[in-house]
Amino acid sequence: MMQSPRETRLRAGIQQLGLDLSDARVAQLLAYLDLIQKWNKVYNLTAVRDPEEMLGQHLLDSLAAVGPLRRQTQGKPGRLLDVGSGAGLPGVVIAICCPELQVECVDTVGKKAAFIQQAASQLQQSNLKGVHDRVENLAGPYDVICSRAFASLADFVSWSGQALAEQGVWLAMKGKRPDDELAALPAGAEVFHVEQLSVPGLAAERCIVWLRKRLRAESTTGQPAG
Ligand SMILES: C[S@@+](CC[C@H](N)C(=O)[O-])C[C@H]1O[C@@H](n2cnc3c(N)ncnc32)[C@H](O)[C@@H]1O
């Protein structure tokens, strides 16, 4: 069958990102895009209305985080929380591309969590769940907690810290390297990598800020304090 221009663009982006996704996964990503478009007005999911923009700004942008995430988790099974997931970005994309992860998308807006539940059922994505709650109320433990267009780094780690496993990692999707936010991090979190991303067809700067819990304060002698 002939590929639609949209599928051709998605496949080119996937190749550019160095991802290896089966035809079935590509079909699910396209079906997910269709669902957002179909239900956007009802659920008020995103301000981006144009289908082409949605593909670039939402789908390919979220897909750019999949390779780095996989390198971090090494393809091992685990639990991932997407905070302030909205239409499911990047949570739904991660659930489709990483079936080894159990993905929960939390949002304070009931309609958005309901959309994720609907997407999980229509895409037959059994590793995906929509949660209607504030992230502050979740206990976890999650191995990875991610967010995109959510809050400052300080608020992100403070509000979700109780839900992150001791050895877990935070993955914050950001535009330009957020130096002000990095300087304002609370003592309980430390950055271990700021990873530049390049999103196919998008000129704007993108990065992932990787963080983990700072488990104990070190004294000047190098011994754990207290
Ligand atoms: C700007 S949207 C980003 C949506 C999506 N991540 C994206 O990249 O398109 C931020 C979302 O965070 C949700 N939100 C705000 N505070 C929250 C909290 N404390 N816990 C969970 N979700 C929250 C909002 O309802 C909103 O849907």
The ligand as an SDF file (V2000), in Angstrom:
LIG
                    3D

 27 29  0  0  0  0  0  0  0  0999 V2000
    1.7040   22.4800   29.4460 C   0  0  0  0  0  0  0  0  0  0  0  0
    0.9310   20.9460   29.7590 S   0  0  0  0  0  0  0  0  0  0  0  0
    2.0920   19.8270   29.0500 C   0  0  0  0  0  0  0  0  0  0  0  0
    1.4360   18.6020   28.4900 C   0  0  0  0  0  0  0  0  0  0  0  0
    2.3710   17.5970   27.8170 C   0  0  0  0  0  0  0  0  0  0  0  0
    3.3680   17.0820   28.7290 N   0  0  0  0  0  0  0  0  0  0  0  0
    3.0200   18.1580   26.5670 C   0  0  0  0  0  0  0  0  0  0  0  0
    4.2500   18.1770   26.4870 O   0  0  0  0  0  0  0  0  0  0  0  0
    2.2980   18.5730   25.6430 O   0  0  0  0  0  0  0  0  0  0  0  0
    1.1550   20.7030   31.5290 C   0  0  0  0  0  0  0  0  0  0  0  0
    0.1740   19.7230   32.1430 C   0  0  0  0  0  0  0  0  0  0  0  0
    0.5000   19.5370   33.5250 O   0  0  0  0  0  0  0  0  0  0  0  0
   -0.7070   19.3040   34.2400 C   0  0  0  0  0  0  0  0  0  0  0  0
   -0.4060   19.5460   35.6720 N   0  0  0  0  0  0  0  0  0  0  0  0
   -0.1700   20.7440   36.2750 C   0  0  0  0  0  0  0  0  0  0  0  0
    0.1340   20.5590   37.5900 N   0  0  0  0  0  0  0  0  0  0  0  0
    0.1010   19.2150   37.8220 C   0  0  0  0  0  0  0  0  0  0  0  0
    0.3410   18.4000   38.9790 C   0  0  0  0  0  0  0  0  0  0  0  0
    0.6580   18.9430   40.1470 N   0  0  0  0  0  0  0  0  0  0  0  0
    0.2300   17.0530   38.8570 N   0  0  0  0  0  0  0  0  0  0  0  0
   -0.0920   16.4920   37.6530 C   0  0  0  0  0  0  0  0  0  0  0  0
   -0.3210   17.2200   36.5320 N   0  0  0  0  0  0  0  0  0  0  0  0
   -0.2360   18.5580   36.6030 C   0  0  0  0  0  0  0  0  0  0  0  0
   -1.6940   20.2560   33.5910 C   0  0  0  0  0  0  0  0  0  0  0  0
   -3.0270   19.8750   33.7960 O   0  0  0  0  0  0  0  0  0  0  0  0
   -1.2750   20.1540   32.1160 C   0  0  0  0  0  0  0  0  0  0  0  0
   -2.0360   19.1880   31.4210 O   0  0  0  0  0  0  0  0  0  0  0  0
  1  2  1  0
  2  3  1  0
  2 10  1  0
  3  4  1  0
  4  5  1  0
  5  6  1  0
  5  7  1  0
  7  8  2  0
  7  9  1  0
 10 11  1  0
 11 12  1  0
 11 26  1  0
 12 13  1  0
 13 14  1  0
 13 24  1  0
 14 15  1  0
 14 23  1  0
 15 16  2  0
 16 17  1  0
 17 18  1  0
 17 23  2  0
 18 19  1  0
 18 20  2  0
 20 21  1  0
 21 22  2  0
 22 23  1  0
 24 25  1  0
 24 26  1  0
 26 27  1  0
M  CHG  2   2   1   9  -1
M  END
$$$$
